[in-house]
């Protein structure tokens, strides 16, 4: 049985100090170090999406405790399942679901051999979905998520280019130049970020799931996603409380996209199924807003 955490790094920094010692790190030298650094180089590394959860197996008196560690600063739901040819039984029986609070661990099942005389390994699969399945969305008037005077929507609810699946059915794509300030549309806690991707394209297999984004969980369990941010364009950290109107990032053009824009959606977990929900949004004084439409052509 094996559990692995996805690698998550978009670049590696290499520098030499005054004594000639070479250093490597996933962050650039800080201001104090920079005075002692020469020959600073950035080595690009293919970024992978960060892990949502980790399956941790602990042996105890002939049994195996299957723990799930939540890597996010917001709740998740998990389902632990057997793979093919498994020689295990679980208490509770698998598939077993559990809700794991932010940055916490939960014992999902206690595993033991179904047939102690049988040789061979067993496979486990861990499925994860962000959000608490017991979320109860409240009616809320969201503010516009971009700090720019004129607002234009390039793709609205049910857009045929990329808003036809449950996660994105009620998403809205706002036109935005790269580097436009992105602000929180509602108070909440930053539960998940991606910040290291630098490319975009129309190859879904290559670029799907490789957009920079900020996910914010609200007090009613709903979550707002702000996606396609520019590389290093996330300006908040997981666990941080943010207020509506506070800048959280810079818009960009990363992931599966035809051009620069901000993808915004409000989502909930409906029992191991992430879905988007309709929302209300009003312009702030002095802003011009475009009315949301059921479907608009892709950008």
C-alpha positions, 0 to 999 in steps of 0.5 A: 500500500502506497501513499504519495504527495504530489511535487509542487514547485515551479522554479528552483533558485541557485546562487553562490555566496561570497565563500564560493558555496553553492545553494539551492532553494525553492525561494529566492534569498531574502534581503539579508542574504542578497547582500552576500549572494552572487550569480543568482540563477532561476532553474525552471521546474515543471510544476504539479498541482499541490496535494489536497490530502495525504493517506497515512498508514500506521501499523498497530498490533497487526492492523493498519490504521488508515489516516487522512491528513488534510493539506488545506486550510479548509474542510475536505471530504474524502473517500477511501476505496479498495483497488482491484484484488484487495485482500483487506477488510475495513472497519468501517467497511470500504468505501468509507467517507469522512469529512476532515477539518482544515489542517487536521487528520481523521482516522477513516478506517482500520484495515486487516487481512481478509485472508491471513494465509493469502500472499500479495499486496493490496491497493487503496485509492483516496478520492478527495473533494474540497469543501464540507458536504453539509454546507448550507449556502446563504443568499449573498450579494458578492462584489465584483472581483476585479479592481478596474472601472469597466467590467466585461464578461467573456463567458457566462453561465452555461458557456459552451467553451468551458462552462458546461460541467457541474464545477463550472456551469455557473462560473463567470469569466471576466475580461482582464489584462494580465496584472489586473488586481483581483480582490475578494468578492466576500469575506472568508479564509484562504483555504488553497492556492496554486502559484507556480504555473506559467503557461496556458493553452487549449490542450486540456490534458496538458493544461487542465488543472494547471491554472494558478488560483485562490480558493476562499471558504466562506462562513456558510461553507461555500467556496469562491474560486479565482482562477487563471492568475499570473505566475507568482500572482497569488498575494495571500497565503493559506489560512489567511482571513481576507475581507471583501475588497481586499486584493488577493492576486493579479489576473493572468493567463495560466492553465486551460484558457484562450486568453487572459481573464479571471474565472470566478465561481462559487462552489459547494461540495454536494457529497464527493461532488464539487458543483458551482451554484448561481450567485448575485453580484453587484457593481461598486459605486463608480464601476460599470458592470455588464449584466451576466448572461446565460451563455456568451462566446469564449474569449 
